[in-house]
Amino acid sequence: MKFESFVKSYKIYLQVELGMSQNTILGYVSDVSEFMRFVDENDSIKSITDINQQTILDYLCKLLDTNISKKSQARFISSMRSFYRFLLLDDVVKENPMDVIELPKLGKHLPNVLTVEEVEKILDSVDLSLPNGHRNRAILETLYGCGLRVSELINLKLSDIYFDDGFVRVFGKGSKERLVPIGAPAIKQIKFYLSHDRNKIKPKKENEDIVFLNNRGAKLTREMIFIIVKEQTAIAGVDKKVSPHTFRHSFATHLIQNGADIRIVQEMLGHESIMTTEIYTHIDRNMLRNVIEKYHPFSRE
């Protein structure tokens, strides 16, 4: 492939200098690699500086012919913008053809959110007399009580829980560290789990400090957390599509509904941009609108 060395160097730049998550790196590098395969077919392009705005637009047209979604278009453009920032920094190119190419307008996707009552139903439906009952209750309490991502939950360490201070130390995307408050209910359930279930399990090597383990002493997988959440939601009779991330969305939404400052919520969620956190204010406004439409006398006419 032409210019493969640039793609490899770009990948290292994303990993080392920007500290992006593995999933983001895979997506960006995949987009740029596919574009470079398209460039390979153009014999007139001998140097990377021969790639211009028209080359990129031609490739975008090719993507549009495959009915690619606006979200995928936007990611390709973001990937290419990032790639050209790297090329400019390394003085490989002097001009950025991405400067005049705009992102497609995306509609705001409002995530699924549980009500407080639905969260309580799911938590209370866990049978603590069953094997792993205390563990599963602690998992759900931690997801909702701290707003953690699945990857953050399964990698949570005992040494990162400060029970007396009411904080957990979390390593999020790009290994960025943050402190998140943990409430009394989650602390209570984790302590129950540690004393009732986990102390009976012999952790595997390198899993000694991991909080949530399976019966063989290994760290839980992402898939296992999804299964626990899905099964418990069904047992609780909550008729919604619920994933572990739904608890994170609900955590943020309920905080903002109760008057929390959006910048504090941003910090707790580990969002780099406040624009990402602002979606929860849209959810809140939608809920307010629904209440008005349902209960205001003029809205019923």
C-alpha positions, 0 to 999 in steps of 0.5 A, spaced: 500 500 500 502 506 498 504 511 504 503 505 509 509 508 513 505 514 514 499 510 516 503 506 521 507 513 524 500 516 525 497 510 529 503 511 533 502 518 534 495 517 536 497 512 541 503 515 544 502 523 543 494 523 544 493 517 548 487 515 545 483 509 547 484 502 543 477 502 540 478 510 537 485 508 534 482 502 531 477 506 528 481 512 525 486 508 522 481 503 519 478 509 516 485 512 513 487 505 511 481 504 507 482 511 504 489 510 502 487 503 498 483 508 494 489 512 493 493 506 491 488 505 485 490 512 482 496 512 478 497 519 478 498 520 485 506 519 486 507 523 493 502 524 499 502 531 497 499 529 491 492 528 495 488 534 494 481 536 496 478 533 490 481 526 491 478 526 498 471 528 495 472 523 490 472 518 495 467 521 499 462 520 493 464 513 493 462 512 500 455 515 499 454 510 493 454 505 498 449 508 502 454 509 508 450 513 514 451 520 516 455 517 522 460 513 518 461 519 514 462 524 520 467 519 523 471 518 516 472 526 516 474 526 523 479 521 522 482 524 516 482 531 519 486 528 525 491 524 520 492 531 516 493 534 523 499 529 524 502 530 517 502 538 518 505 537 525 511 532 522 512 537 516 510 532 511 504 537 508 504 544 508 496 545 506 490 541 509 485 539 504 480 537 510 480 545 512 474 546 507 470 539 508 465 540 513 462 534 517 455 532 515 449 535 520 447 529 525 441 529 529 442 529 536 441 521 539 438 521 546 440 515 550 435 511 553 434 513 560 431 509 566 427 513 571 429 513 579 423 508 580 426 503 575 433 503 577 430 501 584 426 496 581 432 493 578 437 493 584 431 491 589 430 485 584 437 482 585 436 475 590 442 476 595 441 469 597 443 466 590 450 465 588 454 471 586 447 475 588 452 480 592 456 481 587 451 482 582 448 487 586 454 491 588 456 491 580 449 494 579 450 499 585 457 501 582 454 502 575 449 507 577 452 510 583 458 512 580 456 512 572 462 508 570 463 505 563 463 498 563 471 498 561 472 502 568 468 497 572 471 491 570 478 494 571 476 497 578 481 495 583 480 494 591 486 499 592 482 504 588 476 504 592 477 509 598 471 507 603 472 512 608 473 518 603 467 516 599 471 516 592 473 511 587 479 512 583 478 511 575 482 510 569 478 512 563 479 513 556 486 514 554 488 511 561 486 518 564 485 518 571 479 521 575 476 521 582 469 519 582 464 520 589 461 513 591 455 513 595 453 509 601 449 504 598 454 502 593 459 502 598 455 498 603 454 493 597 461 492 595 463 491 602 457 485 603 460 482 596 467 482 599 465 479 606 460 474 603 462 472 596 469 475 594 473 472 600 471 465 598 474 466 591 482 465 590 484 470 585 488 468 579 495 471 578 494 479 576 487 479 578 488 479 586 487 487 586 481 486 581 474 488 585 469 484 581 471 476 579 468 470 576 467 464 580 474 462 577 478 468 580 478 472 573 476 479 571 469 479 569 468 480 561 464 486 558 460 481 555 458 478 562 456 485 565 451 486 559 448 479 561 448 481 568 444 487 566 440 484 561 437 478 565 436 483 572 432 488 568 428 482 565 427 479 572 425 486 575 420 487 569 422 493 566 420 493 559 426 497 556 432 496 552 437 496 558 445 496 557 450 497 562 451 504 559 444 506 561 446 506 568 451 511 566 446 515 562 441 515 568 446 517 573 448 523 569 441 525 567 438 524 575 444 529 577 442 534 572 435 533 574 436 535 581 440 541 580 448 538 579 452 543 575 454 540 568 461 541 569 461 537 575 457 532 572 462 532 566 468 531 571 465 525 574 463 522 567 470 523 564 468 527 558 473 531 555 468 536 552 462 539 555 459 538 549 458 531 550 455 532 557 450 537 554 446 531 551 443 530 558 441 537 559 437 535 552 434 529 555 432 533 561 428 538 557 425 533 553 422 530 560 420 537 562 416 537 555 413 531 556 410 532 563 407 539 560 404 535 555 401 530 559 399 534 565 398 542 563 390 543 562 391 547 555 396 541 552 390 536 553 386 540 548 
